[in-house]
């Protein structure tokens, strides 16, 4: 079985990292994969070993207004001759990938990762060429259902985390303290997210003065990049606690640093599922998060993390203060989170669920061809 994956994201966080790990897992399961990805992006620069031996085919991908993308993908499909096409992201790929697969006569599946309201007719149109639409969480599944996508075409397969790369590591704290230039007794609170509005950094900074009053050792470490970098840095300074915030950008060594956190906070207002949440859980780090979108699929409040209502800054601040003040609570939540990640969100399970889906789709295609032959 040859599967061509189409991923238009340029960075290796969120959806891009999920595609990398899925392709590697599928290769290990015996699937022949080719990754069609954005020219000049981080995925295109990966060695084949990072994709489990799969090769990549970079193409120009310029976002939602790239009207020629479908034609470029169609030409790539003609050369690659796949049995199935799997389209992964937005930035124009949903529409262009579906059009290209339909033109090539190849069955296609779409993975929908975002929890964002779109006009129902537009979302149905984008989903029409796909025989199956994968929702990574209950929130994304509900969005598809509201738009009128047929229930029998929706398959929920949650995101996954590489539990070997993201695992507890007692040496991580010293590495993280050095990178963050923080004092040895600091309470390290991490935010791993794009610097965009819906990730909720501003809500965290609004809580910071009161949190610092309760826990003077607190330091906030922001991992990620995005268009709101300057605005968010200004918001941190405006809180009067800007000196407590470190901006660490995108880090290839995140798996070696993440276990050194005392706490991960994920204040997102909307979220498909939250890969950063899964990574922190796998690393054995306690998580305080807003109960937004698919985050509620990953965390059971009080068992393997702490949930607060989205947009409730007071509740967020109280939860952070309470969790930071109780070392035993953080340890208990971290142990339970690691167990949840291993049990429910492993990369092996992600690959197995997709192999099952692909085989079911190709079996239906074969049956359809036989039925058509008999009818003639």
Secondary structure, DSSP 4 states (H G I P E B T S, - for coil): -EEEEEE---SSSTHHHHHHHHHHHHHHTT-EEEEEEETTSTTTTS-GGGGTT-EEEEE----TT-TTHHHHHHHHHHHH--SEEEE---TTHHHHHHHHHHHHT-EEEEEE-------HHHHHHHHTT-SEEEESSHHHHHHHHHTT--GGGEEE----B-TTTS---TTHHHHHHHHHT--TT-EEEEEES-SSGGG-HHHHHHHHHHHHHH-TTEEEEEE---TTHHHHHHHHHHTT-GGGEEEEE--TTHHHHHTT-SEEEE--SS-SS-HHHHHHHHTT--EEEE--TTHHHH--BTTTBEEE-TT-HHHHHHHHHHHHT-HHHHHHHHHHHHHHHHHHSBHHHHHHHHHHHHHHHHHHHHHHHHHHHHH-
